[in-house]
């Protein structure tokens, strides 16, 4: 059963699931050689009081998966442009 937090995270992902956001996330992942999600999760996990690394990494991976499902070509183009 989904928790309220899962539902809120999903709706947050859906609201930001646009082609420009997919391109930007792809470019960020490409520029960091695929380590962008881990880097972002470690920084946010350390400085967000109500979060931790694993929680942030799961959230970011959910966003990336959503972008790859709905905007696969845009995400790939961003990764190539960023790399």
C-alpha positions in Angstrom: 0.0 0.0 0.0 1.3 3.4 -0.9 2.0 5.9 1.8 1.1 9.6 1.7 4.7 10.4 1.1 4.9 8.1 -1.9 1.8 9.7 -3.4 3.2 13.2 -2.8 6.5 12.2 -4.3 4.7 10.7 -7.4 2.6 13.8 -7.9 5.7 16.0 -7.5 7.5 13.9 -10.2 4.5 14.1 -12.5 4.3 17.9 -12.2 8.0 18.2 -13.2 7.8 15.6 -15.9 8.3 17.8 -18.9 10.6 17.5 -21.9 12.8 20.5 -20.8 13.2 18.9 -17.3 14.1 15.5 -18.9 16.7 17.2 -21.1 18.1 19.1 -18.1 18.3 15.9 -16.0 19.9 14.0 -18.8 22.5 16.8 -19.4 23.3 16.9 -15.7 23.7 13.1 -15.6 25.9 13.2 -18.8 28.1 16.1 -17.4 28.7 14.2 -14.2 29.4 10.9 -16.0 26.3 9.3 -14.5 27.2 10.3 -10.9 24.8 13.3 -10.7 22.1 11.4 -8.9 24.4 10.1 -6.2 26.0 13.6 -5.8 22.7 15.3 -5.5 21.4 12.7 -3.0 24.5 13.0 -0.8 24.3 16.8 -0.7 20.5 16.9 -0.1 20.6 14.0 2.4 23.3 15.9 4.4 21.6 19.3 4.5 17.8 18.5 4.4 16.8 17.9 8.0 14.0 15.5 7.3 15.8 13.4 4.7 18.8 11.1 4.2 20.9 9.9 1.3 18.8 6.8 0.5 15.5 8.7 0.6 16.8 11.3 -1.8 18.4 8.8 -4.1 15.1 6.9 -4.3 13.3 10.1 -5.1 15.8 11.1 -7.8 15.8 7.6 -9.3 12.0 7.8 -9.5 12.3 11.1 -11.4 14.9 9.7 -13.8 12.8 6.6 -14.4 9.8 8.8 -15.1 11.7 10.9 -17.6 13.1 7.8 -19.3 9.6 6.4 -19.7 7.8 9.5 -21.0 10.6 11.4 -22.8 13.3 8.8 -23.7 14.7 10.6 -26.7 14.9 13.9 -24.9 16.6 12.4 -21.9 19.1 10.6 -24.1 19.8 13.8 -26.1 20.4 15.6 -22.8 22.8 12.9 -21.7 24.8 13.1 -24.9 24.8 16.9 -24.9 26.0 16.9 -21.3 28.7 14.4 -21.8 
